Amino acid sequence: MPLTSWGSWQREYPEIACGLKRGFTFYHHVLDRPFSAKPGREDQLLVAASPHDGVSDTHWYRPDFDHFLVREAQRSGAEYLDEVALDAPEWSREEVLISGTRRAKPVSIRARFVIDATGPRGFLHRALKLPERPFENMPATRGLYTHFTGVRRLEDMAIFPSDEPPPFPVDDAAVHHVFDGGWIWVLRFNNGITSAGAAVCDELAEELRLADGSHAWERLLLRLPTVSEQFAQARPLLPFVHSRRLSFRSGTISGERWALLPSAAGFVDPLLSTGFPLALLGIARLSEIIERDWDSPRFGESLRVYAEKTDQELLAAEMLVGALYANMRDFARFASLSLLYFAAASFAEAARRLARPQLAGSFLLLDHPRFGPESRACIVRAMRRPDRAEKRGLARQIQDTIEPVDVAGFGRGDRRNWYPIDTGDLLNAAAKLQASEAEIARLLDSLGL
């Protein structure tokens, strides 16, 4: 529980490295030009996720974080086996036998059910020779990333002037440098290390020769002068990782005595961090199925429904992220589209905190009677890259779509792409959450807000 926010994490486990994540920071760049802030903030988007550091979200420094979780699992009685090379599973009527080797010694594990959390194209996908299905709305992208030291803070570079302070320190966030054909992420940890990388469409990846690793990174920075300035003193700590294909979708997600977690069933792109909610929803659903339907005739049907929902939500993420890629050249449209995600996410979080999970039972509120179908209509319209007149109509349509679930003031034009946490927005939206203002006030008190 202490790891769920920055303040409690720092009090209880300061030895575990992490990063401060107050929100989402986006800046739009034109290739081969320095960034020059527009007075109306049309080339930036700041979406706060917390009002102060104490209750802030975090970036996980995985070497420390994962090691801690392994030790916790072991203390709880779990048997942890690393460095294992697995063979194909063997199936019988009652169990699954998984065998392999660990440090040149044989390993044999018997189980009644197997959940695969090994990521895209993971163990069961390969062992069972599961089919792979294409994404129809997402461009083919490649990745290049590593860890750095010496990455400058944007707030120290004096290139983002403003008459008012931003809703949060722009570097204490998931930073996105967006450009036509891709984007760069910058995630800071409190141990001096920064995770950074790029997701790039195939055409630009070929031009940059992305497989060249560090040289490709340097070529990309040359196309982005302001980002190059940010990384002028940066040094990579590890070899660059080149991913030849970021997106993945398994054609089969569950079977008799096995299931893939959403993270193993598919992946779209790091943009918007959609993998987190998808994985958490999958874990919750599988846990409920095992608790409710284990050893019952309903178990197989529940797994089938789980697989269907997992694929539907993966496709919803693909449609939204694909539409964002299609509009990276036009940042006003990109920012407007992104509000579909942030409105849905903030509504779902508020509903769950109010113990009303039935109001947000699916990712991107797919099952919401109005927001679900209307958000899809907005995305389909945006995929066509509308002209200027159509663009204004799309912006109005998006605002109309998010209104029933907007609990964070995303409909307020006076905020000009800077969206702080304002508890008044949530109080004013009490009816949308089927709550009273008194219930919202008690929730805010319980959160220290």
N, C-alpha and C positions, 0 to 999 in steps of 0.2 A: 504493500500500500504506500509506503513512503516514496517509492519510485514513480508515483503518478504525477508529481509536480516538482518543480525546481526547488522550492523552498524546503519542503520536507526531505527531499533527496539530499540537499546540502547539509541539513541538520543530522540526518541519520546515517548517510553513507557518503561522506565527502571524498572518500578514497576511490570511489567509482567515477571515472571520468564521464562527463556528459556535456551537452551544450544547451544554452538558453534559447528557447524557441517561443518567442512572444507572438509570432504570427507568420504571415506569408508576405514576402517582399518581391515585387516584380518591377523590372526596368526593361524598357524596349530599346533595342539598339538597331541602327541601320548599318549593315556591313560596310566596312572601310571608312566609317565616319566616327569621330568622337561623340560620346553622348552629350547632348545639350538639352537640359531640362526645359520643357515647355511651360509657359506660365500657368496654363490651365490644368497641369498635371495629366495631360492626355497620354503621356508616355510612361506612366508609373501606376502601380496599384499596390496599396498597403492594406492588408486585411488582418486586424488584430484577432488573436485567439485568447488573450487574457489581459486584464487591466493592470497587472503589476507582476514583478518577478516572482513573488512568493507563491503564486498559484499558476505559474507559467508551465507550459508544456516543455518537453526536452527533446534534444537529439540524443540518440543512444550511441555512445562509443562502443562498438560491438565487442572488441576484445575484452574489455572490462565487464560490460553488462552481461554478455553471454556467460562468461566464466562465473560470475556471481550467481546467475540462475542455475547453472549446472550444480554448483555447491549446494544451493538451496534444495534442489531436487534430490540430490544424494542424501542430504540430511533428512528428507522426508521419506526415504526408503527406496527411491528409484535406483535402478542399476544403469549406470552410464557407460557405454562402450564407444570409444572414439577410434579413429584410424582403422575402421572396418571396411573391408572389400567384400561386398555381398554378391552371392550368386542368385540365379533366378529362384523365386519362391516355388515351393511345391504345395499343391492343394490336395486336401483330402476332404471327406464329408464333414468332419468336425473341426478341422484346424488348418492353419497355415504353418509350414515349416520354412524358415528363412535360415540359410546357412552361408558361411563365408569364412574369411580368415581375418585375424587380428594379430599383427606383429608375428606373422608366420605360424600362428597357432589357429586351429579350427574353432569356429564359433557356430553354435546351433541354437536357434530361438524358435519356440513353438508358441503360437498365439491363436486365439479364436477370431480376432479381428485386427486388421492392420490399417493404420492411418498414415498416409505418406505426407510428410512435411518437408520433403527434400528439394522443393523449388521447381522452377520450370524445367521440363525434360528430365525429371528426377528419376528415382529408382524404379518405381512401379511403371512409369510411362515407358521406360526403356525395357524393363524385364518382361512386361506383358505385351510389348510392341503395340502400344495404344496408338490410334490414329491421331494425327495433328490436323486441326481445322484452321482455315485462314480467317483473318479479320478483313472485313470488306470495307471498313471506313477508316482504318488506321494506316498511314503510310509506313512503308518499311523503314525502320530506323536502326542505327547502330549506336553503341555506347563506348565511351572512353573515360576512364576515371582512375583516381588514386588519392592518397593522403598527402598533404603539404604542410610545411611550416612557413612562416613569414608572409602569409597572405594579409594584405592591408585591409583595414576597415574602411568601408565606403564613406562613413561619416567623417573620416579624417582626410578625405581627398578633396573636399570643398568643391564638389562638382554638382551637388544637388541642393542648390540654395532654396530657401523657403522663408516666408514671413511668419510662419507658425511652426511649432514643433510637430514632428510626425507623431502618430498615435503610439509608436513604440520605437526603440532604437533599431534602425533598419537592418543592422548586421546581426542582431539577436533574433534571428528568424530563419526560415527556409528561404534563402535568397535565390531568385530566378533571374538570370539575364536572358531575355527572349530576343530572338532575331529570326528573320525569314529562313526557314529550313532547320530550325532546332533551338536549343536552349542550353544554358550552363547552370548548374546548381552549385551553391556554396553553403556549406554547413559547418559552423564553428563549434569546437569543443573547448572546455575550460582547461585543457592540458597543453594548449598551444598548437594543437593539430587541427587542420581544416580538411574536411572531405569535400572534394570538388570533382566535377566531371561534366561531360556533355552528352546529350542525346541528339543525334543528327540524322536527318533524312539521307537516304542512300545517295542521291545525286551530289549533295554537298560532301558526304563522307568520301565518295570516290575522288572528288576534287582535292580534298585534304589528305587523301591516302591515310585514312584513319588507323589502319593496321600498323602504321609506323610508330605508334605509341607517342613517346615524348616529342618527337619531331612533328607529328601531326598536331599535338596540342599547341606547340609553338606556332605552327601555321594558322591554326584557328585564332589564337590570340592576336596575330598580326591583322586579322580581319576585323577585330573588335578592339580598337585602340584604348578605350576606357577600361575594359576588363584586363587588357594587357598591362595597363598601369597598376591595377590592383594586384596583379601577380608578378610585378617586376622583381621583387625580392624573394618570391616564393621558391621553395625547393621541394621536390617530391621526395617522400620518405620511402616509397615502395615503387616497384616497377608499375607502369601503367597497365591497366586491364582493358583489353579491347573485346567488346562483345559484338559479334558479327550480326546478331539479330536479337533485339531486345524483346519484341513481342512474341507471345506464345499462347496457344489455346489447344488444350487437349480435347480430342473428340469423344473421349469417355472419361467420366469423373468418378464413378462408383461401380461396384460390382459385388458379387457374393463374397462377404467377409473382407471387403476392403473399400476405402474411400480416399480420394485426394483432398487435402485441404485446398481452399481457394488459391493459396500461394503456389501450390503444385499443379493446380488445374489450369492456371493461365496467368499471364502478366501482360500488361498493356505498355506502360511507360512510367518512369518515376514522377512525371508531371502530376501535381496535386496530391501526391502520396496516396493514391487510391488503394494501394495494396494493403494498407493498415486496416481500414474499416472492412474491406472484403475478407481479410483473414480473421478478424475478430468475430464477424458475423458467422463465418463458417465454423469456428471453434464453438461458439455458443450453440449453434444448431446441431452439430454432431453430439455435443455433450447432452443436449436435451433428448435427442433420439436414443442415445445409449441408456440414459436414465429412465426414459419413459417406455421404450419399445423393445429393449433387449430381451431376447428369448421369447418374443411374441410374434404372431403371424404378420404384424404391422411393420416389422423391422425393415424388410426389403422394400416395401412401398415408401416408407419414410426416407430411405436412402435415395430412392429414385427422385423423390420430390426435392431432396437436398441437392442432388446433382443438377436438376433442372433450374432451381433458384440460383445456384452458383454460376451456371453458364449464363443465365439471363442477366445477372448483375455484372458479370465480366463484360458482356456485350454492351451494357449500358455505359460502363466506364470507357469502353473502346469508342463508342459513338461520341461521347463528350470530348475525350482527349483528341480523337481524330478531327473533330470540328475545330478545336483550339489550334491544332497544327495547321489546318487549312486556312486559318486566319491570323497566323503569326505576323504576316506582313502588315496587317491592319490592327494595331494594338487596341484601338477604341472598341472594335468588335470583339477582340480577344478578351478584354477586360469585362465587357458586358456579358459574354457567354460564361465566363468563370463564376459569375454571381449565381448561376444555377447550382453550381457545386456548393459554394459557401452558404447560400441560403438553405439548401437541403441539409447540409452538415450541421449548421447551427441549430436548426429546428429539431433535428434528430437528437442532438446532444441535450437540448433543453427538455425534450419529451422524456428521455431516459432518466435524467436527473429528477424529474417530477414523478417518476414511477409510472409513466404512461407509455411504455414501450410499444403498445399497440398502435400508437399514432405514427410510429416510424419503424415499421417492421421490415423494411427492405432498404438496400443501398440506393442512394439518390431518390428516395421516396417513390420508388417505382409503383408501389401499390396505393399511393395517394390518389384519390379519385380525380382530382383536378390537376395537381402539379405533375403527376406521372406522365399522362398523355400530352399535356401542353408543353412540358419541357422537351419531350422528344420532338414535337413539332418545331420548336425553336431550333433544335440542333440540326434537324433535316434542312430547315431553311438556311441556316448558316453554312451548311456544307456547300451550298450553291454559290457562295461568295457573292452576295447581293451587291448591286450597284449602290450609289450614294442615296438615292431616294428609298430604295428597298432597305438599306442599312438603317435609316431612321425608323422605319416601320418595324424592323426586327428588334431594335432597342426597346421600343414601346411594348412589343409583344413579350419580351423577356421580363420587363418590369411588371406587366400584368400577370405573368405566370408565377413569379416569385411572391407576389403580394400575399396570397393566403398562407404562406409559410415563412414570411419574412419577420423574424424576431430580433434582427440585429441592425435594422436601419439601412438595409441595402437599397431601399427605394428612395433614399434622400439624395437628391441631386446636388444639394449644397455641400456635400462632403467631398465632391470632386475626386473620387477614386481613393480617398483615405477613409478607412472605416475603423473607428476606434471601438472599444468595448464601452458601451453606455448602458448602464442598468435601466435607464428610463425606457430604452427601446424594448427591453424584455417585459417590463411592467405594462407598457402600452399594448403589448401583443398577448396579454394573458388569455384573452378569449380564443385566440388561434390555437392555444395549447389546452383548451378546455379546462382552464384554471382560473382562479380568482387572483386579484392583485395581492391579496393577503398571502396566498400560497406562494406566489412568486417572491414576495418579500421574505417569507420564511426560508425559501430556497437560497436566496441571496445571502441572508444572514448565516446560514449553515456553511456556505462557501467562503465566508469571510469577505464578502463583497458589499 
